[in-house]
């Protein structure tokens, strides 16, 4: 029985260590544009059934509760909390924030499509709109040299005044993608997510239509990490880790006592 207690406490240590790592990653990305915080989810391990509830206790009666011994805890998954982050004005015409659902689409180096909430875009020497890592926006938007008064509407329409012209010209249309289960997207780093079987296929459309959010030019979505909440979670996790550690020490003392007395 004591050996089982050691095993259960060990699973608790592993679980709390993983949760602390998730919290650390959240705090590390507190200033990452468009970052969505993670949450560690846990589940009980299989129970050891000594007596099944409802099993016959004698010829006429049955056990009301039975006897089941837990074998510990396991990590069942790490899910993303996709709540809206605070929008902060940047006064940069190339910065964009999404109010509501949806993600920007970018072309990955292997030709596949990546998705991001980070709208801190840049211009290449050719005038193409790209991420900080140089990934082109999908659909491609090219700003001609000498264009002024770049405007991005709430519906994603990109317009500018071209050199030698007085009227505003439309340069393209930014489309957003949404997923039935956005928490099922795969994080590949650099603020990029990719499609998985769990997320489902993307629904692509114009901003502000079909449930998609709108685009705000000159603003960035901040991380949705709440520092106070994460610090509280960190303290709770630390205390839970200490309790499991004390359980191992107590079980070890019990075993030592048995060895000395018997």
Helices and strands as residue ranges (DSSP letters): H 2-28, E 38-44, E 48-51, E 67-69, E 73-80, E 87-89, E 96-99, E 103-107, E 113-116, E 122-123, E 129-130, E 137-138, E 148-152, E 157-161, E 168-173, E 175-178, G 182-184, E 186-189, E 192-194, E 203-206, E 214-217, E 219-221, H 227-261
